[in-house]
Amino acid sequence: MTEKIGVSDVLSTLNSTITLINYAIQQSNNKNFRDTLITSRNSLENYQWQIYLIAKEKGYYVPAAPAGAADIEQVKNAIN
């Protein structure tokens, strides 16, 4: 396994895990459990950001281009 594939797999796994934790937070009715999930999610998001920066720096991940003003307006209009 190459480093690029490993980094990509870690990012993918973190993104999936964060999504699952978000769902669990939404469904939880126990305050202590919910708070624990939020803390875990926040830690994972920080870790995901660090891995993302490494991947971007090494050229393993190229983020999408920023949206143009017309695209932003189109989304705003669709929402309203």
N, C-alpha and C positions, 0 to 999 in steps of 0.2 A: 504494500500500500504506500502510495506517495504521500508526502506531507500535504499536498494540495487536497487530495481526496480525504485525508484525515480531518483537516480543518473544515472542509465542506460538510462532512458527516457530523462533526461536533456542532456546527452551526444549525444544521437541519434538526438534529436531536434536541438542541436547546429550544429552538423555535416551537417545535411540537410540544415539548414539555411545558413551556410557558403557556401555550394555548390551552392545554389540559388543566393546568393549575388555575387559569383564569375561569374556566368553566366550573371547576370545583368551588372557587370563591363565590361565584354567582349562586350556586346551589346550596351553599352551607348556611345552616341556621344556628350554628354553635359559634359564639363570638371568639372564644379562645382558639378553636380550630381555624376559623376564618383568618384571624390575626397571624397565626402560624403560617398559613398558606400565603398570605400577603408578604410576609417577611421572606419566605422561600422564593416566591416569584421575583421580588425585588433583587435578591442576591443573584438569581439566575439571569435576570436582565442585565445586571452589571457585568457578569461573566460573559454573557453573549456579546455585549458591546466591546469588551476587551478582545474577544476572539474575532469579531467583525473588523476591528481596527487592524489587527494583525493580517487578516486575510486581504483587506483592502491594500495595506502597505506592500504586501508581497505580490499583489496583482492576481491573487486567487479569486477575488470577488470584485466585480465591477458594478457599482450601484447604478440604478436607472438614472437617466438624465432628469434634472429638475423639470417640473411641469412649467409650461409657458403660461403667460397671463391669460391667453384665450382658453386654455384647458381649465384653469382655475375658475374662470368666470362660468364656463359651461357646467362645471360641477356645482358651483354655488346656485346657479339658476335651476338645475335639476333638483336640488335639495329644497329650494323654496318653492 
